[in-house]
Amino acid sequence: MNILQNVKQLIARRASLQKELDKIDNLLAPLGAGNGAGLKMGRGGRRRRMSAAAKAKLSAAAKARWKKAKAAGRSRL
């Protein structure tokens, strides 16, 4: 019986902490990601957009890797 009571207390504590985190997320939402890394945070973060030049650079590098692999007769990298 004691274990069941402990589990119920932990569930209640978790719900309380989740409410606090939601409040913090709502306060941080207008500030964007907040950590400067451009990573998606919880519900309020924003994902950093990649420039067209960066996409082209990544695409060219991937194509070069595949070209090298195909020249070596591999179908996997």
Residue pairs with C-beta under 8 A, 6 or more apart in sequence:
21 42
22 43
25 41
25 42
25 43
25 44
26 44
28 34
28 41
28 44
29 43
29 44
32 45
32 46
33 39
33 40
33 41
33 45
33 46
33 48
34 41
34 45
35 41
38 47
38 48
39 45
39 47
39 48
40 46
40 47
65 77
66 77
69 75
69 76
69 77
